[in-house]
Every structure is written in structure tokens, then in C-alpha cells.
Amino acid sequence: GHIGNRQERQQQRIAGGVSSGALTARETARLEGREAGLNRSIARMRSDGSLTRGERARIETRQDRISRGIYHQKHDAQAR
């Protein structure tokens, strides 16, 4: 679904930042940690069978924040 596709795209963006040298090891670890935390939250939310509209909204809000973080870290002029 939409959430899974977005997670995959964000992982690709992180991987692209690593391969291009736009992300340092520390930045990558921090972004990956945020993604992992979101994945754990999603698993807990899905444990009752399905996601409510409110849960989906919270997930999308967190994905928005992570996406902005990826952008800012990739464009902050730090090199590996």
C-alpha cells in the first residue's frame, strides 16, 4: 500500500545519499534509526488487525518528518 511504497522510496533516497557521498555515516545511522522506529510503531499499530484513519495520519506525519530530514541531511554540504 501507500505506506509501504513510501517507506521503500525513502530507503532508496537514503541509499542514494550514501552512494553519492551526500550522507555521512552518522547521518545515515540516524535516518535509518528513525525509519526503524517508525517500522516498530507501524507493527504495533497493526497488531490489532488494521490501521485506523488516525493511525494512518500519524504514520504519514512521521514519514513527512523523516522525508524532510533526509532532504536536509543530503543537502547540508557535509561530505563523508
BAFI-3210 file (N, C-alpha, C; in Angstrom, 3 decimals, decimal comma, padded with zeros to 6 digits):
// residues 80
n [1|2|3|4|5|6|7|8|9|10|11|12|13|14|15|16|17|18|19|20|21|22|23|24|25|26|27|28|29|30|31|32|33|34|35|36|37|38|39|40|41|42|43|44|45|46|47|48|49|50|51|52|53|54|55|56|57|58|59|60|61|62|63|64|65|66|67|68|69|70|71|72|73|74|75|76|77|78|79|80]
n.u [000,802|000,203|001,745|003,818|005,025|005,989|007,827|009,700|010,600|011,787|013,860|015,358|016,129|017,785|019,783|020,741|021,851|023,944|025,519|026,208|027,699|026,580|025,522|026,751|028,258|027,224|024,923|023,478|023,085|021,465|019,182|018,389|017,803|015,576|013,781|013,604|012,443|009,947|008,998|008,735|006,719|004,604|004,233|003,324|000,937|-000,466|-000,909|-003,390|-004,877|-005,723|-005,102|-006,232|-007,885|-006,814|-004,374|-003,093|-002,810|-001,038|001,192|001,778|002,437|004,787|006,315|006,503|008,115|010,463|011,116|011,651|013,888|015,684|016,043|017,183|019,553|020,864|021,425|023,088|025,707|027,756|030,373|031,282]
n.v [-001,194|002,348|003,321|001,424|001,633|004,216|004,014|002,368|004,016|006,055|004,660|004,105|006,698|007,297|005,359|006,254|008,686|007,779|006,388|008,477|010,044|012,103|011,743|011,343|008,766|008,927|010,493|008,788|006,589|007,782|008,492|005,954|004,814|006,326|005,496|002,771|002,958|003,988|001,824|-000,093|001,112|001,056|-001,687|-002,261|-000,796|-002,183|-004,554|-005,118|-005,832|-003,987|-000,708|002,333|005,329|007,531|006,455|005,998|008,646|009,614|008,056|008,972|011,618|011,264|010,077|012,238|013,983|012,465|012,366|015,080|015,312|013,593|015,010|017,439|016,485|015,402|017,653|019,347|020,132|018,647|016,323|012,877]
n.w [000,000|000,219|002,397|002,671|000,134|000,252|002,345|001,136|-000,984|000,524|001,746|-000,520|-001,190|000,970|000,573|-001,889|-001,103|000,456|-001,436|-003,149|-001,543|-000,180|002,308|005,567|007,620|010,214|009,837|008,180|009,883|011,836|010,328|009,449|011,901|012,665|010,712|011,382|013,915|013,216|011,732|013,771|015,271|013,434|013,210|015,802|015,777|013,834|015,065|016,131|013,994|011,917|010,502|011,832|010,673|012,006|012,925|010,499|009,674|011,646|011,031|008,444|009,035|010,530|008,529|006,807|008,335|008,500|005,804|005,276|006,896|005,579|003,193|004,172|005,382|003,184|001,755|003,197|002,838|003,955|003,707|003,208]
ca.u [000,000|000,846|002,749|004,950|005,702|006,716|008,987|010,674|011,191|012,667|015,062|016,132|016,718|018,902|020,834|021,313|022,695|025,163|026,344|026,715|028,544|025,850|025,227|027,849|027,883|026,392|023,620|022,810|022,656|020,354|017,999|017,974|017,192|014,233|012,972|013,378|011,467|008,634|008,582|008,268|005,426|003,606|003,959|002,467|-000,396|-001,125|-001,049|-004,804|-005,524|-005,717|-004,780|-007,351|-007,602|-005,914|-003,046|-002,514|-002,433|000,182|002,286|002,135|003,106|006,163|007,011|006,806|009,262|011,641|011,425|012,326|015,204|016,518|016,375|018,102|020,850|021,514|021,758|023,699|027,084|028,744|030,830|031,785]
ca.v [000,000|003,659|003,452|000,570|002,205|005,408|003,557|001,862|005,170|006,756|003,838|004,321|008,028|007,185|004,604|007,148|009,647|007,077|006,094|009,717|010,713|013,234|011,425|010,780|007,536|009,297|010,917|007,582|005,813|008,490|008,353|004,547|004,607|006,910|004,585|001,555|003,304|004,074|000,461|-000,734|001,717|000,536|-003,080|-002,230|-000,316|-003,227|-005,773|-005,394|-006,259|-003,000|000,655|003,277|006,551|008,323|005,840|006,293|010,064|009,740|007,449|009,883|012,776|010,849|009,899|013,591|014,481|011,707|012,802|016,383|015,042|013,042|016,117|018,360|015,852|015,231|018,962|020,206|020,439|017,811|015,223|011,776]
ca.w [000,000|000,162|003,460|002,310|-001,028|000,683|003,110|000,169|-001,664|001,455|001,880|-001,749|-001,088|001,910|-000,119|-002,892|-000,398|000,875|-002,605|-003,741|-000,570|000,397|003,709|006,348|008,317|011,355|009,316|007,699|011,056|012,471|009,472|009,495|013,209|012,641|009,894|012,168|014,946|012,567|011,396|015,010|015,609|012,495|013,597|016,998|015,380|013,040|015,858|016,386|012,760|010,848|010,899|011,797|009,916|012,842|012,917|009,186|009,674|012,449|010,268|007,351|009,633|010,834|007,257|006,323|009,095|008,084|004,452|005,382|007,459|004,509|002,299|004,831|005,583|001,891|001,179|004,208|002,436|004,632|002,864|004,015]
c.u [000,844|001,975|004,002|005,735|006,542|007,952|010,089|011,375|012,154|013,953|015,960|016,814|017,911|020,072|021,510|022,227|023,999|026,070|026,921|027,661|027,864|025,521|026,468|027,342|026,948|024,992|022,806|022,273|021,453|019,068|017,467|017,300|015,780|013,284|012,631|012,353|010,067|008,121|008,066|006,899|004,318|003,242|003,060|001,051|-001,172|-001,418|-002,510|-005,570|-005,471|-005,369|-006,030|-006,935|-006,620|-004,499|-002,344|-002,038|-001,146|001,390|002,734|002,846|004,565|006,964|007,378|008,046|010,550|012,077|012,142|013,733|016,167|016,973|017,424|019,494|021,598|022,013|022,466|025,186|028,144|029,125|031,321|033,281]
c.v [001,256|003,788|002,646|001,116|003,407|005,021|003,088|003,014|005,917|005,965|004,015|005,682|008,019|006,466|005,463|008,183|009,035|006,874|007,354|010,460|011,901|013,005|010,856|009,513|007,854|009,707|009,706|006,768|006,467|008,321|006,916|004,231|005,159|006,024|003,318|001,809|003,401|002,680|-000,285|-000,191|001,178|-000,889|-003,132|-001,798|-001,388|-004,478|-006,107|-005,729|-005,255|-001,627|001,524|004,488|007,434|007,778|006,109|007,740|010,272|009,178|008,404|011,129|012,442|010,645|011,252|014,143|013,778|012,156|014,150|016,211|014,494|014,173|017,025|017,749|015,676|016,557|019,880|020,457|019,711|016,692|014,093|011,785]
c.w [000,000|001,187|003,105|001,135|-000,621|001,487|002,161|-000,558|-000,749|001,690|000,656|-001,725|-000,141|001,243|-001,182|-002,268|000,062|-000,326|-003,242|-002,803|000,091|001,872|004,379|007,039|009,483|010,901|008,860|008,865|011,720|011,647|009,488|010,825|013,268|011,828|010,682|013,265|014,391|012,230|012,625|015,414|014,720|012,870|014,828|016,629|014,623|013,858|016,164|015,111|011,637|011,404|010,817|010,977|010,694|012,865|011,594|009,118|010,483|011,716|009,165|007,875|009,954|009,560|006,657|007,016|008,669|006,692|004,459|005,943|006,417|003,598|002,940|005,018|004,257|001,321|002,167|003,988|003,266|003,675|003,751|004,050]
res [g|h|i|g|n|r|q|e|r|q|q|q|r|i|a|g|g|v|s|s|g|a|l|t|a|r|e|t|a|r|l|e|g|r|e|a|g|l|n|r|s|i|a|r|m|r|s|d|g|s|l|t|r|g|e|r|a|r|i|e|t|r|q|d|r|i|s|r|g|i|y|h|q|k|h|d|a|q|a|r]
***
